[in-house]
Amino acid sequence: MSDNSDSKIATADALTLLLHNQHALAAAIEEVTKWLSENGASSVGANAFAAMETLDRNAQDITEAIMRLRQS
């Protein structure tokens, strides 16, 4: 295996771990958002929901990057 291939594997592995962290953060924000919305802080809940949307969009891009690295 070439050094370049090893580097791509290591990069994909690191991105995968970051993606798992991103999913965990999204789940935590979702729980906080639900609690905020249920307890009268709907504007804060809306901001948290917007943050979750950003996490989701970025997670999709990270997933695509991981797949490209693993296929190359």
C-alpha positions as CSV (number, residue, x, y, z in Angstrom):
1,M,0.0,0.0,0.0
2,S,1.4,3.4,-0.9
3,D,1.9,6.2,1.5
4,N,-0.8,8.2,-0.4
5,S,-3.3,5.4,0.1
6,D,-2.4,5.2,3.7
7,S,-2.9,8.9,4.1
8,K,-6.3,8.7,2.4
9,I,-7.4,5.9,4.7
10,A,-6.3,7.8,7.8
11,T,-8.0,10.9,6.5
12,A,-11.2,9.0,5.8
13,D,-11.1,7.4,9.3
14,A,-10.6,10.7,11.0
15,L,-13.5,12.2,9.0
16,T,-15.6,9.3,10.0
17,L,-15.0,9.9,13.7
18,L,-15.8,13.6,13.2
19,L,-19.0,12.7,11.4
20,H,-19.9,10.5,14.4
21,N,-19.3,13.4,16.7
22,Q,-21.4,15.6,14.4
23,H,-24.3,13.2,14.7
24,A,-24.0,13.1,18.5
25,L,-24.0,16.9,18.6
26,A,-27.1,17.0,16.4
27,A,-28.9,14.6,18.7
28,A,-28.0,16.6,21.7
29,I,-29.1,19.9,20.1
30,E,-32.3,18.2,19.0
31,E,-33.1,17.2,22.6
32,V,-32.3,20.7,23.9
33,T,-34.4,22.2,21.1
34,K,-37.4,20.0,22.0
35,W,-37.1,21.0,25.6
36,L,-36.8,24.7,24.8
37,S,-39.8,24.6,22.5
38,E,-41.9,22.8,25.1
39,N,-40.9,25.3,27.8
40,G,-41.8,28.5,26.1
41,A,-38.5,29.5,24.5
42,S,-39.6,29.0,21.0
43,S,-37.2,31.7,19.5
44,V,-34.2,30.0,21.1
45,G,-35.6,26.7,19.9
46,A,-35.8,28.1,16.4
47,N,-32.2,29.1,16.5
48,A,-31.2,25.7,17.7
49,F,-33.2,24.1,14.9
50,A,-31.3,26.2,12.4
51,A,-28.0,24.9,13.9
52,M,-29.3,21.4,13.5
53,E,-30.0,22.1,9.8
54,T,-26.4,23.3,9.3
55,L,-25.1,20.1,11.0
56,D,-27.2,18.0,8.7
57,R,-26.0,19.8,5.6
58,N,-22.4,19.5,6.6
59,A,-22.8,15.9,7.6
60,Q,-23.9,15.1,4.1
61,D,-20.9,16.8,2.6
62,I,-18.6,15.1,5.0
63,T,-20.1,11.7,4.1
64,E,-19.6,12.4,0.4
65,A,-15.9,13.4,1.1
66,I,-15.4,10.2,3.1
67,M,-16.9,8.1,0.2
68,R,-14.6,9.8,-2.3
69,L,-11.5,9.2,-0.2
70,R,-12.4,5.5,0.3
71,Q,-13.1,5.0,-3.4
72,S,-9.9,6.6,-4.6
